[in-house]
Amino acid sequence: MNNADVWNEFRVDTPEGQGLVRPRFQVELNVEYPTAASVLGFYEAVVEVLGHSLRFVGTGSGRWRKRTSKTDTYMPTWCAMPVLWPRNVYTLIMQDVDQGVGDVEIRIDYAARDVKPPNPEWFKKIVEANFKPPVYLSKLSVAFPIDHPLVTSLKVGDWIRSLAALQDESFISGTAGYAIDLPLNPPLSTQGPAARARTGALLQAHPGLTCYSHLSFGLALLQWDREYVISKGQAHPRPYVTRANWLTILNGSQVELLGGRELLQDQLERLPDVKMEQAGAALLLQAGPAPVLGNSNDLASLSNYRAVAQAIKPVTLQKRFFHPMLSQQFDDFGLDTWFNALDKP
């Protein structure tokens, strides 16, 4: 869907023209122990297709500076000689504006860590005392403009399949599809409530959307589960995916929890538009030939998304793990309206 008139409904500006609400096509990948090469590869792949639009740089402090040859060295430098967690999590944000929210963004939260074998002492404590050690993960996300050629031509799926992060053995999960975003810190604080209310209303009306920044789930994609640890015979957290989307990307452990690839294929074969494809360490489920917004009054428009949602339900985050920051427009009723549109059979 690339009709500019339709997407205008999803754009809200301040009187000065700064973005308060913006639609985008969003890709988010989560990896427990990403290699430096795959993090840098993600950055370079994004810059290759969006580089001319990424004009401002931030490191998570809320302050922006113009992109320069010096700021372009941040990610290569961090990946070349990272200071391992817990001392540092490297955050890099680049977008097309320095106020409000824009049409283009890359965000990398890189918790650089050495891969260590599961701790045998942890296994005993988890089984006997429900001990829950800390968990960490790295997030790689990019927001494409709705009218970007990769999106309108539907070649963005091929672009995602080529990313090195999907080859990482500790890949957790990922999603890609239509999204909406608004600033965590709006240009004027008085403008925040109206922007959040508008976003909440749009999400309820179009359940094919998501909002990564204001539907926070923290580190919930990795959880300590006693039965899972026992079944694995080692101390490793259970991996989850946030919610079904146009592209829902699972790792091998999740496929096993769902009964294996063949069983998953059997559940989805009644909908010929739902495709399944292996890409490195990941399994991609594509819910239809193109992403959709969906309509809460016409759930048939989300039939492919709902089929994927039902098939992956055991490895999907439960609604209680979403902590929306969208004011009264996205209270429990609003969250139910958005989440249950895919959750119901």
C-alpha positions, 0 to 999 in steps of 0.5 A: 500500500503506497497511496500517499493520501492514505498515509497522510492520516498517519502523519501529525506535525507540530505547528512548526512542521516537526514530526509528532507521528510518522508511519514507516516500514520497520525491521527489528532483529534481536540477537543474544551474542551478535558478532561484531561483524554482523552488527557492523554489517547491519549498519553498513547495509542500512547506510548503503540504502538510506545513507543520504537520508541519515543526517543526524546522529545520537547515542541515546542521550536525546541530543543530536548532532549533524552526521560527519565523517567523524560520527561515521566512525562510531560503529566501526570503532565500537565493533573493532574493539568493543568494551564488553558488557557490563561496562558498555552498551553501545547505542547509535541512532541516526535519522533524517531530522534533529527534532521530533520523529522522522521518516528514516531511522536506524537504531543499534543497541549493541551489548557486546559480550563474549559468548560463554557456555551455560553455567552448570551452577545456574542450571542447578539453581534454576531447577531447584530454586527458580533462580533467574540470572540476568539476561541481555540482548542486542537490538538492530532496527531500521525504519524505512520510509513508506515510499522507499523503493525497497518497500514499494517493490516488496524487495525489502524481504530479500534485503532482510534475508541477506543480513548477517545477523540472521546467521548468528547462532544466538539470533533470537527473533525478529519482525518486519512490517508497517509501524508507526512512531512518535518521539519519546521526548516530543519537541514540546512536552505539551504536544505529547499527550495529543500525539500519544492519543492519536497513535493509540487510536491508529493502532486500535483501528489498524492492528497490522501496525505496531509501535516499537518505541511506545510498546516497550517489552524490554528484555522479555524476549529472553526469559528464564523458564524452568521447564525449558531449562530442564528440557534443554539440560542446560541453563539457557533462557527461552527465546520469544518473538514479540508478535506476528507481523508481515515477516515474523522471524524465528530461531531454531529453538522456537521452531522446535517448541512449535513442533518442528518445521513440518508441523508448522508448515501443516498449520499454515498450508491452508493459506497459500499466500503464507510463505516459509523460508530458511535464512541462515539460523532463522526461519522466516514466515511471510504473511501474504504477498504484501504488508497490510494495515488491517482493520479492526472492523474487518478482521478478514483483512488480517487473515494471513497475519492471524494464521501466523499468530495462531501458529506461533502463539506458544513462542509469542510474548503474552499481552502482559509483557507489553507496557504501552506509554500511550496515555488513556487512548491505549489503556487495557481496552485499547491494548486488547483491541490491538493485541486480540485482533491477531490473538483470536482464532 
